[in-house]
Amino acid sequence: MSGASMFVFPEIESDRYGEPPSTVWNDLHGISSILSTIRAHPSSRELDNYILSLEDSTNIRTGLIVGPLVYGRGEGPGNQRSIQAPNIARKTIEDGEGFRFRRGLNSWSNVHIKDLGDLFALLTKTALALDAREAHAQGLIEKDAIDRTIDVDEADAAMPGGAIFWGTNAVYKFSRAQVLLSWRPSAPSLEDPIAEMVRLER
């Protein structure tokens, strides 16, 4: 995830605070502009540039989620408060009145934290479908689309307990280990070794 502040460099450099937007960024039709903006600021977008370089130098596919003004109370064990909107509310209360920044014509896109979480879940689900795509890319299956469904008997025939492992839910948060032991997962994510898993299963 990256921050939408990547888009404000030209405005900061030209002191355009409080002015209306001159560009509406579009990650479908304007991805080359977004990537150019990231690459044009290597020192302030160091992590973004590193992740993009992985896609250029390996077969790892990347997904860039740019978080605009995120609002709503988070449901995770850590920070549940966003930055922009709550701080506007706090300043308004402290000052005893509302305010605008200069002309007040500026605008940020916004997204509720739950919707953002749903987007991450969808991106992860999509990445997991890459097994079929990778097997197709390696010439092991004819097509990369997943059109076929299986049921309990077929899953269990494919592997003992297949229906349990492939068709049920076991969602768990390692909150105690994170809070009490400061444990943080650091190994590669599940989708990173897909190409290797497919190669080993040949």
C-alpha positions in Angstrom: 0.0 0.0 0.0 1.2 3.4 -0.8 0.0 6.8 0.2 -1.8 9.3 -2.1 0.6 12.0 -1.0 2.7 10.8 -3.9 0.5 12.8 -6.2 1.0 16.1 -4.3 4.7 16.8 -5.1 4.0 19.2 -8.0 1.5 21.2 -5.8 4.0 21.4 -2.9 6.7 22.5 -5.3 4.5 25.2 -6.8 2.8 26.3 -3.5 -0.7 25.3 -4.8 -2.2 24.6 -1.4 -5.9 25.0 -1.3 -6.3 25.1 -5.1 -8.6 22.9 -7.2 -7.1 19.7 -8.6 -5.4 20.0 -11.9 -5.1 16.2 -12.4 -7.4 13.3 -11.7 -5.3 10.2 -11.4 -6.7 7.1 -13.0 -5.0 3.7 -12.2 -6.7 2.0 -15.1 -6.2 4.4 -18.0 -3.4 6.4 -16.5 -1.1 3.9 -14.9 1.9 5.0 -16.9 1.5 8.5 -15.4 1.3 7.1 -11.9 4.4 4.9 -12.4 6.3 7.9 -13.8 5.4 9.9 -10.8 6.7 7.2 -8.5 9.9 6.8 -10.4 10.5 10.5 -10.6 10.7 10.7 -6.8 13.1 7.9 -5.8 14.1 9.3 -2.4 10.5 9.8 -1.1 9.0 6.8 -2.9 11.9 4.4 -2.1 9.7 1.4 -1.1 7.3 1.9 -4.0 10.3 2.0 -6.4 11.8 -1.1 -4.9 8.6 -3.1 -5.2 8.1 -2.0 -8.8 11.7 -3.1 -9.5 10.8 -6.6 -8.4 8.2 -6.9 -11.2 10.9 -5.7 -13.7 13.6 -8.1 -12.5 11.6 -11.2 -11.4 8.4 -12.9 -12.3 6.7 -11.5 -9.2 3.6 -9.6 -10.0 2.8 -6.5 -7.9 -0.4 -4.7 -7.0 -0.3 -1.1 -6.0 -3.1 0.1 -3.7 -2.9 3.9 -3.1 -4.7 4.9 0.0 -6.4 8.3 -0.2 -8.1 9.8 2.8 -9.0 6.7 4.8 -11.8 7.1 7.3 -13.7 5.0 9.8 -12.7 3.1 12.9 -10.4 0.2 12.1 -11.2 -3.2 13.6 -7.6 -4.5 14.0 -5.6 -4.8 17.2 -3.4 -1.8 16.6 -4.1 1.7 15.5 -7.8 2.1 14.8 -7.7 5.8 14.0 -6.9 7.4 10.7 -5.0 10.6 10.3 -6.6 13.3 8.1 -10.3 13.5 9.0 -9.9 13.0 12.8 -7.2 15.6 12.9 -9.5 18.1 11.0 -12.2 17.3 13.6 -9.7 17.8 16.5 -8.4 21.2 15.2 -12.0 22.4 14.6 -12.8 21.5 18.2 -9.6 23.0 19.6 -10.1 26.2 17.6 -13.8 26.4 18.4 -14.7 26.9 14.7 -14.3 25.2 11.3 -11.6 26.2 8.8 -10.5 25.8 5.2 -7.0 25.7 3.9 -6.4 28.9 1.9 -9.1 29.0 -0.8 -10.3 25.5 0.3 -10.8 24.2 -3.3 -8.5 21.2 -2.8 -10.0 17.7 -2.8 -8.9 14.2 -1.8 -10.5 10.9 -2.7 -11.6 8.9 0.3 -12.4 5.4 1.2 -13.8 3.7 4.4 -11.3 1.4 6.1 -13.7 -1.6 5.8 -13.8 -1.1 2.0 -10.0 -0.8 1.9 -9.8 -4.0 3.9 -12.2 -5.7 1.5 -10.0 -4.6 -1.4 -6.9 -6.2 0.2 -8.9 -9.4 0.7 -10.0 -9.4 -2.9 -6.4 -8.8 -4.1 -5.2 -11.7 -2.0 -8.0 -14.0 -3.3 -7.1 -13.0 -6.9 -3.4 -13.7 -6.2 -4.2 -17.1 -4.9 -5.8 -17.9 -8.3 -2.4 -17.4 -9.8 -1.7 -21.1 -9.3 -3.7 -21.9 -12.4 -2.2 -19.0 -14.3 1.4 -20.1 -13.4 0.7 -23.7 -14.3 -0.7 -22.5 -17.6 2.4 -20.3 -18.1 4.6 -23.3 -17.5 2.7 -25.3 -20.1 1.2 -27.8 -17.6 -2.5 -27.0 -18.2 -4.3 -25.8 -21.3 -6.0 -22.6 -19.9 -5.5 -20.3 -17.0 -9.2 -19.5 -16.2 -10.8 -21.3 -13.3 -14.2 -22.4 -14.6 -14.5 -25.8 -12.9 -15.8 -26.4 -9.4 -15.2 -29.5 -7.3 -17.1 -30.9 -4.3 -16.3 -32.9 -1.2 -15.7 -36.3 -2.9 -13.4 -35.0 -5.5 -11.4 -33.0 -3.1 -11.0 -35.9 -0.7 -10.0 -38.2 -3.6 -7.3 -35.7 -4.6 -5.8 -35.7 -1.1 -6.8 -37.0 2.4 -9.0 -34.3 4.0 -9.0 -32.3 0.8 -12.5 -31.0 1.5 -11.4 -29.8 4.9 -8.2 -28.1 3.7 -9.7 -26.6 0.5 -13.3 -25.9 1.3 -13.6 -24.7 4.9 -12.6 -21.6 6.8 -9.9 -21.2 9.4 -9.3 -17.5 9.8 -7.1 -16.7 12.8 -5.3 -13.6 14.0 -2.1 -14.1 15.9 -2.9 -11.2 18.2 -1.5 -12.6 21.4 1.9 -13.3 19.8 2.0 -9.9 18.2 1.0 -8.0 21.4 2.8 -10.1 24.0 5.9 -11.1 22.1 6.1 -8.4 19.4 6.1 -11.1 16.8 5.6 -10.1 13.2 5.5 -12.4 10.2 8.5 -11.6 7.9 8.7 -14.6 5.5 7.6 -14.3 1.9 3.8 -14.2 1.4 1.8 -17.2 0.2 1.7 -15.9 -3.4 5.5 -15.3 -3.7 6.5 -19.0 -4.1 3.7 -20.0 -6.4 6.0 -20.5 -9.5 8.3 -22.7 -7.4 5.4 -24.7 -6.0 4.1 -25.4 -9.5 7.5 -26.3 -10.7 8.1 -28.8 -7.9 4.7 -30.5 -8.4 5.4 -31.3 -12.1 
